[in-house]
């Protein structure tokens, strides 16, 4: 059993020779925003104003540390320790009192002691990408003034930009205080401000501790923990290189999508729906293939290429000498489905066939057809994920474009046709998707785009025509019930709904509601309606059959 220690400590003991804080390369970058830094200082000032002399607790830090040596890897608490270091450095560089400046500097920097074998060094070392910057512009005595002259756009990392922004906001607030007030604040920080320091020599134990403790920092995500396991399997040189590659991938996707990528990776490797949380399944189903001994392969052969593939899919920016736009068009269509369960299959395809745009075009067409059919049929999550898992198994077996899971069965085709021929408008989730796909097919070759801030689905025959309107004479009640919400009676507009215009008679509706500025209509589906002189049950029936035929052919139904 590893020894666990937990102590309440004033900051003058936290920032002392007892601790040599290191932020491991596998940790996320410093990311506190100005609001959080300003709130920390505000909380401290309010505690000071209460004047009770009571201790002020800032929360906890979790460390991997052997009690015999100062070195301490920070598992949880990086954000707080970094911000406190900035605060102490700003206070140090603002004071005119050399004795106070020296006291504050010793909280930020270890001055060294030859008799104890201690070398001068910063109390806190950030990750290798930011450590030199932080020491040069924050921790070094007198450096804050230089830091504040830097331009944010010239800084290398998001962490460095966050340091600059937070130093600026803290400096602005502290500059407005009197020297006496800053002295009182510094005294409170050193003597009456406490952290609960939890340490264990075991990394796994530290992760378990952090996961159950409340903290004012930013929580570690499962990907941070996976990163610690991967980087921990490497030597120092490989560790830094892999950490850089990992962080570049995370910055490219953003923290949320990077976490989403790992859910998709689990699916690609396990080929079955998740049964437990990612933190438990991913090490068993994925990392066990690479640890121990193959950590670099995981970073370079899995994380980096799949992150790049994810970005290409998300942003529809696949590139090749020819055929790229056709592939990107499928990515844009797939993004309109109301789930991302198709992404693991798309990622697999891009990872394994990146150099074959013709293969990707064929595969993505079939994947969109499968996804669209399940979307239209409102297939719920479990059978949908099971279908994609089976597809991934067949792809791994080498069945490729002939994978049976990629094809629709006869009963699935029949149900898709039936749903499309029903009251489409009443299924709110799918109606716009179906109409946009249909409109795109109708406009093929015309260079139409769908980058409109607002797209609405509208009825030609109104839902509730007035009793004295033309519509009541043209359609019997039974006919209106039959046709109102079906595909043939629906159009797309790039404008907000107009309750009055919706009930116009057909001629007025075409002129005032279905016509764009200058008479230009951006949708082929709507332009077709404008070509009709009248709107009758016979016109609707013919139009319904025509439009269904277009969709049936496009999706091979």
Secondary structure, 3 states (H helix, E strand, C coil): CCCEEEEEEEHHHHCCCCCEEECCCCCCCCCCCHHHHHHHHHHHHHHHHHCCCCCEEEEEEEEEECCCCCEEEEEECHHHHHHHHHHHHHHHHHCCCHHHHHHHHHHHEECCEHHHCECCEECEECCCCCHHHHHHHHHCCCCHHHHCCCCHHHCCCHHHHHHHHHHHHHHHHHHCCCHHHHHHHHHHHHHCEEEEEEEECCHHHHHHHHHHCCCCCCCCCHHHHHHHHHHCCCCHHHHHHHHHHHHHHHHHHCHHHHHHHHHHHHHHHHCCCCCCCHHHHHHHHCHHHCCCCCHHHHHHHHHHHHHHHHHHHHHCCCCCCCCHHHHHHHHHHHCCCCCCCCHHHHHHHHHHCCCCHHHHHHHHHHHHHHHHHHHHCCCCHHHHHHHHHHHHHHHHCCCHHHCHHHCCCHHHHHHHHHHHCCCHHHCHHHHHHHHHHHHHHHCCCCCCCCCCCCCEEEECCCCCCCCCCHHHHHCCHHHHHHHCCCHHHEEEECCCCCCCHHHCCHHHHHHHCCCCHHHCCCCHHHHHHHCCCCCCHHHHHHHHHHHHHHHHHHCCC
